[in-house]
Protein backbone atom coordinates (compact mmCIF):
# COMPACT_ATOMS: atom_id res chain seq x y z
CA UNK A 1 0.00 0.00 0.00
CA UNK A 2 1.54 3.31 -1.07
CA UNK A 3 1.88 6.03 1.57
CA UNK A 4 1.92 9.76 0.80
CA UNK A 5 3.17 12.67 2.91
CA UNK A 6 1.43 16.02 3.21
CA UNK A 7 1.70 19.30 5.11
CA UNK A 8 -1.19 19.25 7.63
CA UNK A 9 -1.01 23.01 8.19
CA UNK A 10 -1.15 24.13 4.56
CA UNK A 11 -3.02 21.28 2.88
CA UNK A 12 -6.76 22.04 3.33
CA UNK A 13 -7.61 18.35 2.95
CA UNK A 14 -6.19 17.69 6.43
CA UNK A 15 -8.51 20.13 8.20
CA UNK A 16 -11.48 18.65 6.35
CA UNK A 17 -10.50 15.13 7.44
CA UNK A 18 -10.10 16.23 11.06
CA UNK A 19 -13.48 17.95 11.04
CA UNK A 20 -15.44 14.99 9.69
CA UNK A 21 -13.62 12.11 11.42
CA UNK A 22 -15.06 10.99 14.74
CA UNK A 23 -11.65 10.92 16.43
CA UNK A 24 -10.47 14.27 15.09
CA UNK A 25 -9.52 16.46 18.07
CA UNK A 26 -7.92 19.76 18.95
CA UNK A 27 -4.54 18.00 18.93
CA UNK A 28 -4.97 17.13 15.24
CA UNK A 29 -5.92 20.66 14.31
CA UNK A 30 -3.73 22.91 12.16
CA UNK A 31 -4.00 25.42 15.01
CA UNK A 32 -2.22 23.12 17.49
CA UNK A 33 0.36 22.08 14.91
CA UNK A 34 1.07 25.69 13.93
CA UNK A 35 1.72 26.59 17.58
CA UNK A 36 4.14 23.66 17.92
CA UNK A 37 5.96 24.75 14.78
CA UNK A 38 6.11 28.44 15.67
CA UNK A 39 7.14 28.10 19.32
CA UNK A 40 9.28 24.95 19.36
CA UNK A 41 10.39 24.61 15.74
CA UNK A 42 8.88 21.13 15.30
CA UNK A 43 8.09 20.05 11.73
CA UNK A 44 4.49 18.73 11.40
CA UNK A 45 3.80 16.05 8.78
CA UNK A 46 0.86 13.78 8.01
CA UNK A 47 0.80 10.53 6.08
CA UNK A 48 -2.11 8.93 4.25
CA UNK A 49 -2.93 6.21 1.75
CA UNK A 50 -4.77 8.87 -0.29
CA UNK A 51 -2.83 10.30 -3.22
CA UNK A 52 -2.24 14.08 -3.60
CA UNK A 53 -5.10 14.28 -6.11
CA UNK A 54 -7.64 12.56 -3.84
CA UNK A 55 -9.63 13.72 -0.84
CA UNK A 56 -8.12 12.21 2.32
CA UNK A 57 -9.84 9.10 3.62
CA UNK A 58 -7.34 8.49 6.43
CA UNK A 59 -4.26 10.01 8.00
CA UNK A 60 -1.76 9.99 10.83
CA UNK A 61 -0.14 13.23 11.95
CA UNK A 62 3.18 13.58 13.74
CA UNK A 63 6.03 16.01 14.30
CA UNK A 64 9.71 15.67 13.63
CA UNK A 65 11.35 16.65 16.92
CA UNK A 66 15.06 17.37 16.55
CA UNK A 67 16.88 17.70 19.85
CA UNK A 68 20.55 17.52 20.76
CA UNK A 69 19.50 16.83 24.36
CA UNK A 70 16.91 14.05 24.03
CA UNK A 71 17.54 12.83 20.50
CA UNK A 72 15.63 13.13 17.20
CA UNK A 73 12.25 11.42 17.18
CA UNK A 74 8.80 11.27 15.57
CA UNK A 75 5.94 12.06 17.96
CA UNK A 76 2.20 11.96 17.28
CA UNK A 77 1.96 14.64 18.58
CA UNK A 78 4.04 16.65 21.08
CA UNK A 79 2.36 18.01 24.22
CA UNK A 80 -0.93 16.34 23.31
CA UNK A 81 -2.78 14.18 25.83
CA UNK A 82 -3.97 11.90 23.02
CA UNK A 83 -3.88 11.80 19.24
CA UNK A 84 -5.58 8.99 17.37
CA UNK A 85 -4.73 7.99 13.84
CA UNK A 86 -7.69 9.11 11.71
CA UNK A 87 -8.44 5.72 10.20
CA UNK A 88 -11.44 3.44 9.79
CA UNK A 89 -9.82 0.13 10.68
CA UNK A 90 -6.72 -1.48 12.18
CA UNK A 91 -5.28 -2.39 8.76
CA UNK A 92 -5.02 1.29 7.80
CA UNK A 93 -3.43 2.12 11.16
CA UNK A 94 -0.84 -0.63 10.84
CA UNK A 95 0.08 0.45 7.30
CA UNK A 96 0.69 4.03 8.41
CA UNK A 97 2.67 2.97 11.49
CA UNK A 98 4.85 0.64 9.42
CA UNK A 99 5.74 3.61 7.20
CA UNK A 100 6.84 5.53 10.31
CA UNK A 101 8.89 2.54 11.44
CA UNK A 102 10.78 2.56 8.15
CA UNK A 103 11.59 6.21 8.72
CA UNK A 104 13.15 5.29 12.06
CA UNK A 105 15.12 2.38 10.62
CA UNK A 106 16.32 4.19 7.51
CA UNK A 107 16.70 7.82 8.65
CA UNK A 108 18.21 7.25 12.09
CA UNK A 109 15.40 8.72 14.17
CA UNK A 110 15.65 7.59 17.79
CA UNK A 111 12.06 6.34 18.04
CA UNK A 112 8.44 6.92 17.07
CA UNK A 113 5.66 7.48 19.58
CA UNK A 114 1.91 7.44 19.00
CA UNK A 115 -0.77 8.37 21.55
CA UNK A 116 -4.05 6.69 20.53
CA UNK A 117 -7.12 6.93 22.75
CA UNK A 118 -9.04 4.28 20.80
CA UNK A 119 -7.56 2.05 18.08
CA UNK A 120 -4.22 0.45 19.01
CA UNK A 121 -1.54 -0.94 16.66
CA UNK A 122 -1.46 -4.68 16.00
CA UNK A 123 1.08 -6.98 17.61
CA UNK A 124 2.71 -7.65 14.25
CA UNK A 125 3.67 -3.98 13.86
CA UNK A 126 6.17 -4.26 16.69
CA UNK A 127 5.32 -1.25 18.86
CA UNK A 128 5.30 -1.58 22.64
CA UNK A 129 3.50 0.30 25.39
CA UNK A 130 5.76 3.00 26.78
CA UNK A 131 3.53 4.93 29.20
CA UNK A 132 0.04 4.45 30.62
CA UNK A 133 -2.32 7.10 31.97
CA UNK A 134 -5.93 7.51 33.01
CA UNK A 135 -8.17 9.58 30.75
CA UNK A 136 -11.45 11.30 31.63
CA UNK A 137 -14.16 12.79 29.39
CA UNK A 138 -17.37 14.25 30.81
CA UNK A 139 -20.57 13.84 28.77
CA UNK A 140 -22.49 17.13 28.76
CA UNK A 141 -25.69 15.67 27.35
CA UNK A 142 -27.83 16.08 30.49
CA UNK A 143 -29.51 19.26 31.71
CA UNK A 144 -27.31 21.52 33.83
CA UNK A 145 -29.35 20.98 37.01
CA UNK A 146 -29.29 17.21 36.62
CA UNK A 147 -25.58 17.26 35.85
CA UNK A 148 -24.84 19.36 38.93
CA UNK A 149 -26.78 16.96 41.17
CA UNK A 150 -24.63 14.10 39.86
CA UNK A 151 -21.39 15.75 41.05
CA UNK A 152 -19.80 14.68 44.35
CA UNK A 153 -21.64 16.55 47.10
CA UNK A 154 -18.65 17.37 49.31
CA UNK A 155 -15.86 17.68 46.76
CA UNK A 156 -17.74 19.55 44.01
CA UNK A 157 -21.21 20.81 44.92
CA UNK A 158 -20.28 22.30 48.29
CA UNK A 159 -17.08 23.83 46.94
CA UNK A 160 -18.96 25.53 44.10
CA UNK A 161 -21.48 26.87 46.62
CA UNK A 162 -18.61 28.03 48.85
CA UNK A 163 -17.08 29.92 45.93
CA UNK A 164 -20.43 31.59 45.30
CA UNK A 165 -20.80 32.58 48.96
CA UNK A 166 -17.28 33.99 48.90
CA UNK A 167 -18.37 36.02 45.88
CA UNK A 168 -15.42 34.92 43.78
CA UNK A 169 -15.19 37.05 40.69
CA UNK A 170 -14.92 35.41 37.27
CA UNK A 171 -13.07 36.71 34.23
CA UNK A 172 -12.37 35.03 30.90
CA UNK A 173 -10.62 35.82 27.65
CA UNK A 174 -7.12 35.79 26.22
CA UNK A 175 -5.83 39.26 27.02
CA UNK A 176 -2.28 39.97 28.11
CA UNK A 177 -3.59 40.84 31.57
CA UNK A 178 -5.35 37.48 32.00
CA UNK A 179 -2.35 35.63 30.59
CA UNK A 180 -0.15 37.36 33.17
CA UNK A 181 -2.47 36.32 36.02
CA UNK A 182 -2.65 32.76 34.70
CA UNK A 183 1.12 32.50 34.35
CA UNK A 184 1.85 33.74 37.88
CA UNK A 185 -0.44 31.02 39.22
CA UNK A 186 1.14 28.46 36.88
CA UNK A 187 4.63 29.20 38.22
CA UNK A 188 3.34 28.72 41.78
CA UNK A 189 1.68 25.43 40.88
CA UNK A 190 4.60 23.99 38.95
CA UNK A 191 6.89 24.84 41.86
CA UNK A 192 4.62 22.85 44.18
CA UNK A 193 4.92 19.98 41.71
CA UNK A 194 8.74 20.37 41.69
CA UNK A 195 8.69 21.20 37.98
CA UNK A 196 9.58 24.24 35.87
CA UNK A 197 6.68 26.01 34.14
CA UNK A 198 6.02 25.79 30.43
CA UNK A 199 7.45 28.80 28.54
CA UNK A 200 5.28 31.89 28.41
CA UNK A 201 5.83 31.93 24.64
CA UNK A 202 3.99 28.60 24.38
CA UNK A 203 0.80 30.15 25.72
CA UNK A 204 1.24 33.20 23.51
CA UNK A 205 1.62 30.83 20.56
CA UNK A 206 -1.58 28.98 21.49
CA UNK A 207 -3.49 32.25 21.79
CA UNK A 208 -2.20 33.39 18.39
CA UNK A 209 -3.20 30.06 16.78
CA UNK A 210 -6.62 29.53 18.36
CA UNK A 211 -7.90 33.06 18.86
CA UNK A 212 -11.37 33.07 20.41
CA UNK A 213 -11.42 29.25 20.63
CA UNK A 214 -8.99 29.55 23.56
CA UNK A 215 -10.08 30.91 26.92
CA UNK A 216 -8.12 31.71 30.03
CA UNK A 217 -10.56 31.59 32.95
CA UNK A 218 -9.55 33.22 36.23
CA UNK A 219 -11.26 33.29 39.64
CA UNK A 220 -10.51 36.28 41.88
CA UNK A 221 -11.07 36.91 45.56
CA UNK A 222 -11.36 40.66 45.47
CA UNK A 223 -8.45 41.65 43.24
CA UNK A 224 -6.35 38.56 44.06
CA UNK A 225 -6.27 35.75 41.45
CA UNK A 226 -6.81 32.45 43.26
CA UNK A 227 -7.27 29.89 40.45
CA UNK A 228 -7.12 29.67 36.67
CA UNK A 229 -7.68 27.15 33.91
CA UNK A 230 -6.98 27.24 30.18
CA UNK A 231 -9.43 25.60 27.78
CA UNK A 232 -9.70 25.24 24.02
CA UNK A 233 -12.94 24.62 22.13
CA UNK A 234 -12.84 22.55 18.96
CA UNK A 235 -15.63 20.73 17.14
CA UNK A 236 -18.07 19.39 19.76
CA UNK A 237 -15.57 19.37 22.64
CA UNK A 238 -14.08 21.79 25.13
CA UNK A 239 -10.65 20.59 26.20
CA UNK A 240 -9.22 21.44 29.60
CA UNK A 241 -5.47 21.65 29.09
CA UNK A 242 -3.84 23.60 31.95
CA UNK A 243 -4.86 24.47 35.49
CA UNK A 244 -3.21 26.30 38.36
CA UNK A 245 -4.00 27.94 41.68
CA UNK A 246 -2.68 29.76 44.72
CA UNK A 247 -2.73 27.04 47.38
CA UNK A 248 -3.40 29.58 50.13
CA UNK A 249 -6.90 30.05 48.74
CA UNK A 250 -7.79 26.51 47.64
CA UNK A 251 -10.38 26.25 50.43
CA UNK A 252 -12.45 28.91 48.63
CA UNK A 253 -13.34 26.48 45.83
CA UNK A 254 -11.84 28.49 42.97
CA UNK A 255 -10.99 25.58 40.70
CA UNK A 256 -14.38 23.79 41.00
CA UNK A 257 -16.03 27.19 40.45
CA UNK A 258 -14.11 27.60 37.17
CA UNK A 259 -14.95 24.10 35.98
CA UNK A 260 -18.64 24.63 36.70
CA UNK A 261 -18.66 27.91 34.78
CA UNK A 262 -16.89 26.13 31.90
CA UNK A 263 -19.48 23.35 31.88
CA UNK A 264 -22.37 25.82 31.93
CA UNK A 265 -20.91 27.80 29.03
CA UNK A 266 -20.14 24.60 27.11
CA UNK A 267 -23.76 23.50 27.35
CA UNK A 268 -25.01 26.93 26.35
CA UNK A 269 -22.69 26.81 23.34
CA UNK A 270 -23.92 23.39 22.22
CA UNK A 271 -20.76 21.46 23.09
CA UNK A 272 -21.22 17.79 23.88
CA UNK A 273 -18.09 16.84 25.84
CA UNK A 274 -15.56 18.21 28.30
CA UNK A 275 -12.18 16.56 27.73
CA UNK A 276 -10.54 16.61 31.17
CA UNK A 277 -7.27 15.21 29.89
CA UNK A 278 -4.86 12.57 31.06
CA UNK A 279 -3.66 11.88 34.61
CA UNK A 280 -0.68 9.91 35.87
CA UNK A 281 -1.97 6.63 37.27
CA UNK A 282 -0.23 7.28 40.59
CA UNK A 283 -1.70 10.79 40.98
CA UNK A 284 -4.63 9.70 43.15
CA UNK A 285 -5.66 13.26 43.98
CA UNK A 286 -6.02 14.39 40.36
CA UNK A 287 -7.78 11.18 39.34
CA UNK A 288 -10.26 11.57 42.22
CA UNK A 289 -10.87 15.23 41.35
CA UNK A 290 -11.92 14.30 37.80
CA UNK A 291 -14.06 11.38 38.91
CA UNK A 292 -15.90 13.56 41.43
CA UNK A 293 -17.38 15.30 38.37
CA UNK A 294 -18.72 12.00 37.10
CA UNK A 295 -16.23 11.67 34.26
CA UNK A 296 -15.61 7.94 33.67
CA UNK A 297 -12.06 6.63 33.68
CA UNK A 298 -10.45 4.92 30.71
CA UNK A 299 -6.88 3.73 30.17
CA UNK A 300 -4.71 5.68 27.76
CA UNK A 301 -1.51 3.99 26.53
CA UNK A 302 1.32 5.48 24.49
CA UNK A 303 3.16 3.23 22.05
CA UNK A 304 6.79 3.36 20.87
CA UNK A 305 9.16 1.74 18.46
CA UNK A 306 11.73 0.73 19.50
CA UNK A 307 10.38 0.56 23.02
CA UNK A 308 13.38 0.64 25.33
CA UNK A 309 13.09 0.55 29.10
CA UNK A 310 13.00 3.96 30.79
CA UNK A 311 16.07 4.78 32.85
CA UNK A 312 14.85 6.04 36.21
CA UNK A 313 16.70 8.81 38.00
CA UNK A 314 18.28 7.80 41.27
CA UNK A 315 16.43 8.95 44.39
CA UNK A 316 19.15 11.35 45.51
CA UNK A 317 19.10 13.10 42.13
CA UNK A 318 15.33 13.48 42.31
CA UNK A 319 15.55 14.89 45.84
CA UNK A 320 18.27 17.32 44.80
CA UNK A 321 16.23 18.50 41.81
CA UNK A 322 13.21 19.08 44.06
CA UNK A 323 15.24 21.15 46.50
CA UNK A 324 16.63 23.26 43.67
CA UNK A 325 13.13 23.92 42.33
CA UNK A 326 11.93 24.96 45.79
CA UNK A 327 14.67 27.56 46.31
CA UNK A 328 15.08 28.81 42.73
CA UNK A 329 13.69 32.31 42.09
CA UNK A 330 10.86 32.59 39.58
CA UNK A 331 13.11 34.05 36.90
CA UNK A 332 15.46 31.05 37.12
CA UNK A 333 12.61 28.56 37.13
CA UNK A 334 11.04 30.06 34.01
CA UNK A 335 14.44 30.14 32.30
CA UNK A 336 14.80 26.40 32.91
CA UNK A 337 11.36 25.88 31.37
CA UNK A 338 12.33 27.85 28.26
CA UNK A 339 15.43 25.68 27.88
CA UNK A 340 13.91 22.26 28.53
CA UNK A 341 10.45 22.12 27.04
CA UNK A 342 11.42 22.16 23.38
CA UNK A 343 13.46 19.02 24.11
CA UNK A 344 10.75 17.01 25.89
CA UNK A 345 7.72 17.24 23.58
C-alpha positions, -999 to +999 in steps of 0.1 A: +000+000+000+015+033-011+019+060+016+019+098+008+032+127+029+014+160+032+017+193+051-012+193+076-010+230+082-012+241+046-030+213+029-068+220+033-076+184+030-062+177+064-085+201+082-115+187+064-105+151+074-101+162+111-135+179+110-154+150+097-136+121+114-151+110+147-117+109+164-105+143+151-095+165+181-079+198+189-045+180+189-050+171+152-059+207+143-037+229+122-040+254+150-022+231+175+004+221+149+011+257+139+017+266+176+041+237+179+060+247+148+061+284+157+071+281+193+093+250+194+104+246+157+089+211+153+081+200+117+045+187+114+038+160+088+009+138+080+008+105+061-021+089+043-029+062+017-048+089-003-028+103-032-022+141-036-051+143-061-076+126-038-096+137-008-081+122+023-098+091+036-073+085+064-043+100+080-018+100+108-001+132+120+032+136+137+060+160+143+097+157+136+114+167+169+151+174+165+169+177+199+205+175+208+195+168+244+169+141+240+175+128+205+156+131+172+123+114+172+088+113+156+059+121+180+022+120+173+020+146+186+040+167+211+024+180+242-009+163+233-028+142+258-040+119+230-039+118+192-056+090+174-047+080+138-077+091+117-084+057+102-114+034+098-098+001+107-067-015+122-053-024+088-050+013+078-034+021+112-008-006+108+001+004+073+007+040+084+027+030+115+048+006+094+057+036+072+068+055+103+089+025+114+108+026+082+116+062+087+132+053+121+151+024+106+163+042+075+167+078+086+182+072+121+154+087+142+156+076+178+121+063+180+084+069+171+057+075+196+019+074+190-008+084+216-040+067+205-071+069+227-090+043+208-076+021+181-042+005+190-015-009+167-015-047+160+011-070+176+027-076+143+037-040+139+062-043+167+053-012+189+053-016+226+035+003+254+058+030+268+035+049+292+000+044+306-023+071+320-059+075+330-082+096+307-115+113+316-142+128+294-174+143+308-206+138+288-225+171+288-257+157+273-278+161+305-295+193+317-273+215+338-293+210+370-293+172+366-256+173+359-248+194+389-268+170+412-246+141+399-214+157+411-198+147+443-216+166+471-187+174+493-159+177+468-177+196+440-212+208+449-203+223+483-171+238+469-190+255+441-215+269+466-186+280+488-171+299+459-204+316+453-208+326+490-173+340+489-184+360+459-154+349+438-152+371+407-149+354+373-131+367+342-124+350+309-106+358+276-071+358+262-058+393+270-023+400+281-036+408+316-054+375+320-024+356+306-002+374+332-025+363+360-026+328+347+011+325+343+018+337+379-004+310+392+011+285+369+046+292+382+033+287+418+017+254+409+046+240+390+069+248+419+046+228+442+049+200+417+087+204+417+087+212+380+096+242+359+067+260+341+060+258+304+075+288+285+053+319+284+058+319+246+040+286+244+008+302+257+012+332+235+016+308+206-016+290+215-035+323+218-022+334+184-032+301+168-066+295+184-079+331+189-114+331+204-114+293+206-090+295+236-101+309+269-081+317+300-106+316+329-095+332+362-113+333+396-105+363+419-111+369+456-114+407+455-085+416+432-064+386+441-063+358+415-068+324+433-073+299+404-071+297+367-077+271+339-070+272+302-094+256+278-097+252+240-129+246+221-128+226+190-156+207+171-181+194+198-156+194+226-141+218+251-106+206+262-092+214+296-055+217+291-038+236+319-049+245+355-032+263+384-040+279+417-027+298+447-027+270+474-034+296+501-069+301+487-078+265+476-104+262+504-125+289+486-133+265+458-118+285+430-110+256+407-144+238+410-160+272+404-141+276+372-149+241+360-186+246+367-187+279+348-169+261+319-195+233+319-224+258+319-209+278+290-201+246+271-238+235+273-250+269+264-227+268+233-239+234+222-208+215+231-212+178+239-181+168+258-156+182+283-122+166+277-105+166+312-073+152+299-049+126+311-037+119+346-007+099+359-020+066+373-002+073+406-017+108+410-046+097+431-057+133+440-060+144+404-078+112+393-103+116+422-109+152+413-119+143+378-141+114+389-159+136+414-174+153+384-187+120+371-162+117+343-156+079+337-121+066+337-104+049+307-069+037+302-047+057+278-015+040+265+013+055+245+032+032+220+068+034+209+092+017+185+117+007+195+104+006+230+134+006+253+131+006+291+130+040+308+161+048+329+149+060+362+167+088+380+183+078+413+164+089+444+191+113+455+191+131+421+153+135+423+155+149+458+183+173+448+162+185+418+132+191+441+152+212+465+166+233+437+131+239+423+119+250+458+147+276+463+151+288+427+137+323+421+109+326+396+131+341+369+155+311+371+126+286+371+110+301+340+144+301+323+148+264+329+114+259+314+123+279+283+154+257+279+139+223+285+104+221+270+114+222+234+135+190+241+107+170+259+077+172+236 
